[in-house]
């Protein structure tokens, strides 16, 4: 099972996509990207909910 997220689904215009073997690993990669590329250093409940809603599970 893989977890996938396109950053552009949360941050329109961003071409970066993520794929990981666990949701925790995916969220770690997303958090690092959000800080480095978008200046988001605090993951608020609203940001976490927006990201979680766009994660796709691929078997």
N, C-alpha and C positions, 0 to 999 in steps of 0.2 A: 504494500500500500504506500502511495506517495501523497504528499500534501503539496499543493501548488497555489501560488498567488501571483497575480500580475499587479505590480505597484500602481499602474495606470488605472486600475479599478478603484483605487482609493485616492490616488493623487493624479488627476487627469493630466495626460501629456508625458508621464514618465514611462519610458520603454522597458524598464527593468522587470524581470520575472524571476521567481524563486521556485525551487522544487527541493523537497527534503523528505527523508524517511520518517520523520516524526514531526508532530505539530510544534513541539518545543524547539527543535532545531530550526524549523522554518521561521518561527517567531523571533528567534535570536538573530537570524540573518536579516529579517525585515527591520528589527530594531536598530541594528548596526547601519543598514542602508538609510533608514529614516534620519538618523543622527548625522551621518556624513553627507548625504545628498540633499536633504530637505530641512535640516536644522531642527528636527523634532527630537529633543532630548528627554522630554517627559512624556511617557505613555499614559495618557489620561484614560479613564474608563470609556470615554467616547471614542477615542482613537482605537483602543483595543477592540471595542465592539464593531467599529467600521472595518477593521482588518479581519477580524474573525468571521464576519458575515460574508467576506469575499473569498475565503479559503475554499479550494476545491479538493476533494479527495478522489484520487485516481487509483484504481485497483490494478 
